[in-house]
Amino acid sequence: MAKSYDIYKAGGVIIRNRMLLVVRATGKDIFVAPGGKLEPGETFVDALKRELIEEVQITVNDSQLELLGTFEATAAGSESKSLQMQVYIVNSDAQPTASSEIEEMRWVNTQTDSLAIGSIFEHDVMPLLKQRGFID
């Protein structure tokens, strides 16, 4: 039987000039790539498309999303809960623009210091992106 998780999220990798876009929601301390929790009945792709519009005002279709991988971790701030996240590369040239729910946007790579980045992105996604030659 497949393992079940407490939280399911979708994340979007947006890369420009070998840098990864991360955002910090209003009232939060940690930067993560755009994305968020699945709503009831949503697929990972549906959730990501909705979150990209809500957070960085980018509209994409399914063919612009390429699965990078599925990752798991304990939920930040709720260590008793498990999280599964599917992360997709967003193949769009649209310019991300922070929405009202995003307090700050940053472009980062594996050399970026002193920025609190969500554990899946810091420990799994960014090293994978570097290994594949997408970011420095």
N, C-alpha and C positions, 0 to 999 in steps of 0.2 A: 504494500500500500504506500502511496506517495505521502511524504511528510506534509503535514499541514502547518501553516504559519499563522501567527496572530495578526500580522500586518502584511499587506501586499502593496508594493509601490512600483511605479515606472519612472525611469530617469532618462533624460535626454542629453547626449553629448553633442555640444555645439563647439566646433573648433574654428578659430581664425588665427592665422599667422603662428601656427604651432602652439597656440594657447587654448585652454579649456575655459568655457564660461561657467562660473559659479555664481549663485545668487544667495542673498540672505534675506529671509522674510522679515517683515516688521516684527520687532519684539523678540527675535531669535538671535543666538550668538554664533551659530554654526552655518557655514556656507555649504551649499549642496548644488549639484547641477539641477536645472529646471526639471520639474516633475512632481509627483506626489502620489497619494494613496488612491487606490482604485475605489470607485463608487460601486454600489451593488449593481451587478449585471454587466459591468464594464470589462472589456479585455485590457490587457496591458497597453496595447496600441491605442485603444480608445482613450484611456486615461491620460496617456502621454500627449496625445493630440489636444485634449481639453486643457491640460496643464500648461502646454506651450502657449496657447492663446491667453490663458488667465495670467500667467506670470511674465512672459516676455513678448507677448503680442505677435507670435509667429504662427501662421497657419501652414500645416503640411498635410500631404496625403500619405497613405500607407506606403506607396512606392518610395517615398523619401526617407523612410525609417529602416535602418539595417541593424538587426540584433547584434549587439556586441557580446552580451553574455547575461547569465542569471547568477545573482550573487545572494549570499545570505549573511546575516549578522544579528546581534542582539540590538534591539531598538534603543537608540540614544535617549537617555532620560527615563527609559522603562526597561531596565536590564532583564526583567523577568519575561519580557515579550520577545518573540522571534520575528524577524523581518525577512521577506524575500523580495528582491528587486530585480526586475528585468531592465537592462540598460540598452538603449538604442543610440546609434550614431544618427544624427539629424543631418541629412544631406539637403541643406537649404542655404541659399545665399541671402535670405532675408536678414535684415538688421534687427537684432534683439533690442527691445525697448522695455525697460522695467515698468511693470504695472503698479497700481497703487498698493498691492500687497507685498511688493518687493522693496525693501529699504535700500539695498545696495547690490550692485553687480560688479564682479571682478573677473579679469582674465588671468589665469594661473597656469603654471606648469610644475614639473617635479622639483624645480629649484625654488619655488615660492616658499618663503619662510613666514613664520609668525601669523599664520591665518588658520583659524579653526575650520577644518574641512571635514565633512561627514565621513565616518569610518570606511564605508564601502568605497567611496571615491578615493580617499587617501590611501587605503591599503590594497585595494583590488583594481579599481578602474584606471586610476592614473598610471600605476606601473605597467598595466597592460597597454594603455595608449602609448606610453613611451617605448615599450618593447616593440610595438607594431610601427613605430616611426611617425605617429601622428602628432605628438607633442615632444618638447625637449624635457 
